[in-house]
Amino acid sequence: MVAFSVTIIVFVALATLVLFWARADLRTHGGLTMRSAIASWLLYVLHADSVVSAAWGNLMVVDVPERPAMLIGATVITAGLVLFLAASVQLGLRGDFSGMRPRRLVTTGAYRLARHPQNTGWGLLLLGAAIAGRSLLALILVAVFVVFVDRFMRIEDQQLSHDFGDTYAAYRERTPAVPFGRRHPAGQPA
């Protein structure tokens, strides 16, 4: 249990550093640089490892029936995987990237449902693992991830607003950050 307390502290410290870099990149370069993009994905992987380890390490197991938890968890994992992969493929095929920056705003497919479907899919993968493992600690780790990703998505929104101006403002007005989330009327901060 001490190891997971340390893991949470390390994640929060690294997340703070990644957010600092991303904000600095936004101010200096108008968006994420390779450094902050790679650091964020390494943080996602480190965190996913922590969630899966907590879920399958029998840490803080909630007394619910195993079979239904596995079924619900597998369903959530599948939904998350499908959303994450669909969004990743769509972005890769239609984003027309120059380095880490898209030259074209993707608003179709999974991006029609949400501005950040990759993050939503990844979060669902983590949530499904926590549910399947019946681990309260894994659920807490997922909540910590949600706080980080909420702040990171705001930075991504600012980058996309910088890159695509009124086109992104119109997209943002009609499309929530995550599926079934609330929309942000024009002029309202993210």
Residue pairs with C-beta under 8 A, 6 or more apart in sequence:
1 59
4 50
4 54
4 59
4 137
4 141
7 50
7 141
8 50
8 140
8 141
8 144
11 43
11 46
11 47
11 50
11 141
11 144
11 148
12 144
14 39
14 43
14 46
15 43
15 148
17 39
18 36
18 39
18 40
18 43
18 152
19 148
19 151
19 152
19 155
21 33
21 35
21 36
21 39
22 32
22 36
22 40
22 152
22 155
23 155
25 31
25 32
25 33
25 35
25 36
26 32
26 155
26 158
26 159
26 162
30 159
30 162
30 163
31 100
31 101
31 159
31 162
31 163
32 40
32 100
32 101
32 155
32 156
32 159
33 100
34 99
34 100
37 100
40 152
43 148
44 122
47 126
47 141
47 144
47 145
47 148
48 122
48 125
48 126
50 141
51 126
51 129
51 130
51 138
51 141
51 142
51 145
52 129
52 133
52 138
54 60
54 130
54 133
54 135
54 137
54 138
54 141
55 129
55 130
55 132
55 133
55 134
55 135
55 138
56 129
56 133
57 135
58 133
58 135
59 135
59 137
59 138
60 135
60 136
60 137
61 133
61 134
61 135
61 136
62 134
62 135
62 136
64 134
66 134
69 131
69 132
69 133
69 134
70 132
72 128
72 131
72 132
73 128
73 129
73 130
73 131
73 132
73 133
74 128
74 132
75 128
76 124
76 127
76 128
76 131
77 124
77 125
77 128
77 129
77 132
78 128
79 121
79 124
79 128
80 120
80 121
80 122
80 123
80 124
80 125
80 126
80 127
80 128
81 121
81 125
82 121
83 110
83 117
83 120
83 121
83 124
83 179
84 117
84 118
84 121
84 122
84 124
84 125
85 121
86 109
86 110
86 117
86 121
87 109
87 110
87 111
87 117
87 118
87 121
88 118
90 106
90 108
90 109
90 110
90 111
91 102
91 106
91 111
91 118
94 104
94 106
94 108
95 102
95 103
95 104
95 106
96 102
96 103
96 104
97 103
101 159
101 163
102 163
105 160
105 163
105 164
105 167
105 168
105 171
107 171
107 175
110 117
110 121
111 117
111 175
112 175
113 175
113 179
114 120
114 175
114 176
114 177
114 178
114 179
114 181
115 153
115 157
115 160
115 171
115 172
115 175
115 176
115 177
116 153
116 156
116 177
116 178
117 178
117 179
119 149
119 152
119 153
119 178
120 178
120 179
122 149
123 142
123 145
123 146
123 149
126 138
126 141
126 142
126 145
127 139
127 142
129 138
130 138
130 139
130 141
130 142
131 139
153 177
153 190
154 190
157 172
157 177
157 190
158 190
160 168
161 168
161 169
161 172
164 171
169 186
172 183
172 184
172 190
173 183
173 184
173 185
173 186
174 183
175 183
176 182
176 183
177 184
177 190
184 190
